Amino acid sequence: MFNFDPSSDIYVDTTNDNVTIRFDGDTFGVTPTTNGFSATNDWNSRHFTLAFDENSILYHVTREDDDDRTSGKKAVPPEEFVAEIYGYIRSVATPVPEGHLSLDIVGRADMDEMENYLRDKDVAHDTDAGLRIDDEERENLVSELNENPAALGDFYQRVLDPVSFDDAIDPESGENIFFYPTANAIMMLFMFPDEYVGVTTANEVLTFADHAGGSQVMDHVLRSMSGE
């Protein structure tokens, strides 16, 4: 799907104006706007724009090397936009009736604690170019977690805040993605508003993200980031 090699050092530079990610000679940036954001990269000539207000949503991909030709949709009703995103997620994560899942506690990811954990493990470092994710140290950490169940348990305990399953499926919780560690993988749980839960793994999301269907929005996002 993408043009970059994930097995390289990654630099994340966050400012008040944008977020820039650099890896293996390539750059990807996200710039907020007054009513949305724009995502650009330097490995193709396309960028993705999303804008929204209370009544409608606009998205398009601009091809900068072809007379700024655009492809997308304007004035999309919010309910149609949400339906498309849910359709896409459902094609990646198998929907299961929430009553069929025998779960008591799930985990909410604590991104601040995740960053602190990576710093403590010498995977993340501050540099003049932004936050550096060291590929060699990352691979060492992955090997440690794969080979040491106790270390993996400590990792989950540190970066996942426990939440009761009943609270997680409550539409008023304000969150839609939770995690459930197992002996073989960590499950990703997508909470749908119709009493269904999408169940998958992080590896499956990365593997099938560019093959899933059900959303023109996500199709445009993926095409804007393609190396083709």
DAVENFEN-V673971 format. One record per pair of residues at least 12 apart in sequence whose C-alpha atoms are under 8 Angstrom apart, sorted by the first residue. I is the first residue (numbers start at 1). GAP is how many residues later the second one is. Records with the same first field share a line. If there is no record, write none. Layout:
# DAVENFEN-V673971
I->GAP, GAP
This chain:
# DAVENFEN-V673971
1->209, 221, 224, 225, 226
2->223, 224, 225
3->40, 222, 223, 224, 225
4->19, 20, 22
5->18, 19
6->17
7->128
8->15, 16, 126, 127
9->14, 15, 123, 124, 125, 126
10->12, 13, 14, 121, 122, 123, 124, 125
11->12, 118, 119, 120, 121, 122
12->117, 118, 119, 120
13->116, 117, 118
14->116
17->14, 15
18->12, 13, 14
19->12
26->15, 16, 17
27->14, 15, 16
28->12, 13, 14
29->12
35->16, 17, 18
36->13, 14, 15, 16
37->12, 13, 14
38->12
41->184
43->184
44->180, 181, 182, 183, 184
45->18, 19, 20
46->15, 16, 17, 18, 178, 179
47->14, 15, 16, 17, 177, 178
48->12, 13, 14, 172, 173, 176
49->12
54->24
55->20, 22, 23
56->18, 19, 20, 21, 22
57->17, 18, 19, 20, 21, 24
58->14, 15, 16, 17, 18
59->13, 14, 15, 158
60->12, 13, 160
61->159, 160, 163
72->145, 148
81->136
84->130, 131, 132, 133
85->129, 130, 132, 133
86->106
87->126, 127, 128
88->124, 125, 126, 127, 130
89->101, 109
90->108
91->121, 122, 123
92->108, 112, 113, 116, 117, 120
93->97, 105, 106, 107, 112
94->103, 104, 105, 106
95->101, 102, 103, 104
96->100, 101, 102, 103
97->98, 99, 100
98->71, 97, 98, 99
103->62
104->60, 61, 62
105->57, 58, 59, 60
106->56, 57, 58, 59, 62, 72, 73, 74
107->53, 54, 55, 56, 71, 72, 73
108->52, 53, 54, 55, 69, 70, 71
109->50, 51, 52, 69, 70
110->49, 50, 51
111->48
113->45, 46
114->44, 45
117->41, 42
121->16, 20
122->12, 15
123->12, 14, 15, 18
156->25
160->19
168->23
169->22, 26
171->22
176->13, 14, 15, 16
177->12, 13, 14
178->12
185->16
186->15, 16
187->12, 13, 14, 15
188->12, 13, 14
210->12
